[in-house]
Amino acid sequence: MNIAIIGAGSVGQALGAAFTRIGHTVTFGVRRPDSDESKALPGAAVSMQQAVEAAGVVVVALPWPATQGVLESLTGWEGKILLDATNPIKEGLAGLEEGASGGEKVAGWAKGARVVKIFNTTGYANMSDTAYANGKPVMFYAGDDAAAKQTAGELAAAIGFEAIDAGPLKNAALLESAAMLWIWLAVFGKQGRDFAYALLRR
Ligand SMILES: NC(=O)c1ccc[n+]([C@@H]2O[C@H](COP(=O)([O-])OP(=O)(O)OC[C@H]3O[C@@H](n4cnc5c(N)ncnc54)[C@H](OP(=O)(O)O)[C@@H]3O)[C@@H](O)[C@H]2O)c1
């Protein structure tokens, strides 16, 4: 599968390396494709517009303040599967923005894209290495397009997560709150970053 990643930071690189390991072709959409940093990425680097055009699945891993401007500046979203890993977090990790979920806002900015909220509820290190001795970390995903959700869930499962369908895109708000809890636990709650959510069942 051809997967584009917009935002080649911690999350973008972790997912890019993980998808490359399992045989997908990853292209990064970046601001400076010719920079030394871009050349060191785990995949080819092109402009963000070229990346969107070349792939059926586009991961968005941008800082929240940049997300609206970048998504609205790009064309060709119609029908693309957009995997939204962003979290609408206020400056200084001071909580989530009020109003609609980030996932629903993303769907309004990338007009026509089939948005699935995913890869936002755990730290990037858990995306590059999903191995835990005592079980699989969980990855929740939420969206309104059944086929897009299936692709999202399969990708998450293929890199080692237990992928759980968490309902419609409006539930992105729940996933973003779960992300904020993970961040609080990691940064303020003394858990560090080497932990992940998992599901236990009877
Ligand atoms: N860090 C985590 O563990 C984690 C986990 C889950 C979800 N998230 C969410 O995922 C998103 C990305 O987080 P991150 O930690 O990967 O961020 P990051 O390491 O800061 O990387 C952000 C990337 O976005 C690019 N970027 C920044 N401003 C841009 C702009 N105006 N136009 C185009 N590209 C721009 C940067 O490119 P340049 O090199 O050109 O500046 C960089 O490659 C955030 O919304 C975050 O809340 C993060």
The ligand as an SDF file (V2000), in Angstrom:
LIG
                    3D

 48 52  0  0  0  0  0  0  0  0999 V2000
    4.4730   12.8700   20.3120 N   0  0  0  0  0  0  0  0  0  0  0  0
    3.6240   11.8800   20.5900 C   0  0  0  0  0  0  0  0  0  0  0  0
    3.9660   10.9140   21.3070 O   0  0  0  0  0  0  0  0  0  0  0  0
    2.2140   11.9140   20.0370 C   0  0  0  0  0  0  0  0  0  0  0  0
    1.3960   10.7870   20.1830 C   0  0  0  0  0  0  0  0  0  0  0  0
    0.1330   10.7750   19.6230 C   0  0  0  0  0  0  0  0  0  0  0  0
   -0.3190   11.8730   18.9110 C   0  0  0  0  0  0  0  0  0  0  0  0
    0.4830   12.9860   18.8020 N   0  0  0  0  0  0  0  0  0  0  0  0
   -0.0240   14.1320   18.0130 C   0  0  0  0  0  0  0  0  0  0  0  0
    0.5610   13.9960   16.7190 O   0  0  0  0  0  0  0  0  0  0  0  0
    0.8450   15.2910   16.1760 C   0  0  0  0  0  0  0  0  0  0  0  0
    2.3240   15.3600   15.8380 C   0  0  0  0  0  0  0  0  0  0  0  0
    3.0590   15.2290   17.0300 O   0  0  0  0  0  0  0  0  0  0  0  0
    4.6480   15.0170   17.0030 P   0  0  0  0  0  0  0  0  0  0  0  0
    5.0490   14.8170   18.4150 O   0  0  0  0  0  0  0  0  0  0  0  0
    4.9980   14.0100   15.9820 O   0  0  0  0  0  0  0  0  0  0  0  0
    5.1280   16.4570   16.5070 O   0  0  0  0  0  0  0  0  0  0  0  0
    6.5990   16.9220   16.1010 P   0  0  0  0  0  0  0  0  0  0  0  0
    7.6000   15.9040   16.4790 O   0  0  0  0  0  0  0  0  0  0  0  0
    6.7420   18.3120   16.6020 O   0  0  0  0  0  0  0  0  0  0  0  0
    6.5470   16.9420   14.4920 O   0  0  0  0  0  0  0  0  0  0  0  0
    5.6960   17.7790   13.8130 C   0  0  0  0  0  0  0  0  0  0  0  0
    5.9900   17.7410   12.3230 C   0  0  0  0  0  0  0  0  0  0  0  0
    5.1030   18.6590   11.6820 O   0  0  0  0  0  0  0  0  0  0  0  0
    5.8250   19.5250   10.8410 C   0  0  0  0  0  0  0  0  0  0  0  0
    5.2580   20.8720   10.8730 N   0  0  0  0  0  0  0  0  0  0  0  0
    5.1940   21.7190   11.9110 C   0  0  0  0  0  0  0  0  0  0  0  0
    4.5700   22.8540   11.5560 N   0  0  0  0  0  0  0  0  0  0  0  0
    4.2690   22.7100   10.2550 C   0  0  0  0  0  0  0  0  0  0  0  0
    3.6290   23.5510    9.2980 C   0  0  0  0  0  0  0  0  0  0  0  0
    3.1510   24.7620    9.6200 N   0  0  0  0  0  0  0  0  0  0  0  0
    3.4970   23.0870    8.0430 N   0  0  0  0  0  0  0  0  0  0  0  0
    3.9470   21.8730    7.7160 C   0  0  0  0  0  0  0  0  0  0  0  0
    4.5760   21.0210    8.5580 N   0  0  0  0  0  0  0  0  0  0  0  0
    4.7120   21.4550    9.8140 C   0  0  0  0  0  0  0  0  0  0  0  0
    7.2400   19.5460   11.3610 C   0  0  0  0  0  0  0  0  0  0  0  0
    8.0500   19.7700   10.2470 O   0  0  0  0  0  0  0  0  0  0  0  0
    9.3220   20.7330   10.2130 P   0  0  0  0  0  0  0  0  0  0  0  0
   10.4820   19.8130   10.4780 O   0  0  0  0  0  0  0  0  0  0  0  0
    9.2820   21.2810    8.8200 O   0  0  0  0  0  0  0  0  0  0  0  0
    9.1360   21.7770   11.2660 O   0  0  0  0  0  0  0  0  0  0  0  0
    7.3980   18.1520   11.9460 C   0  0  0  0  0  0  0  0  0  0  0  0
    7.8580   17.2600   10.9660 O   0  0  0  0  0  0  0  0  0  0  0  0
    0.3860   16.3060   17.2150 C   0  0  0  0  0  0  0  0  0  0  0  0
   -0.8950   16.7570   16.8760 O   0  0  0  0  0  0  0  0  0  0  0  0
    0.3740   15.5020   18.5190 C   0  0  0  0  0  0  0  0  0  0  0  0
   -0.5660   16.0000   19.4580 O   0  0  0  0  0  0  0  0  0  0  0  0
    1.7360   13.0310   19.3340 C   0  0  0  0  0  0  0  0  0  0  0  0
  1  2  1  0
  2  3  2  0
  2  4  1  0
  4  5  1  0
  4 48  2  0
  5  6  2  0
  6  7  1  0
  7  8  2  0
  8  9  1  0
  8 48  1  0
  9 10  1  0
  9 46  1  0
 10 11  1  0
 11 12  1  0
 11 44  1  0
 12 13  1  0
 13 14  1  0
 14 15  2  0
 14 16  1  0
 14 17  1  0
 17 18  1  0
 18 19  2  0
 18 20  1  0
 18 21  1  0
 21 22  1  0
 22 23  1  0
 23 24  1  0
 23 42  1  0
 24 25  1  0
 25 26  1  0
 25 36  1  0
 26 27  1  0
 26 35  1  0
 27 28  2  0
 28 29  1  0
 29 30  1  0
 29 35  2  0
 30 31  1  0
 30 32  2  0
 32 33  1  0
 33 34  2  0
 34 35  1  0
 36 37  1  0
 36 42  1  0
 37 38  1  0
 38 39  2  0
 38 40  1  0
 38 41  1  0
 42 43  1  0
 44 45  1  0
 44 46  1  0
 46 47  1  0
M  CHG  2   8   1  16  -1
M  END
$$$$
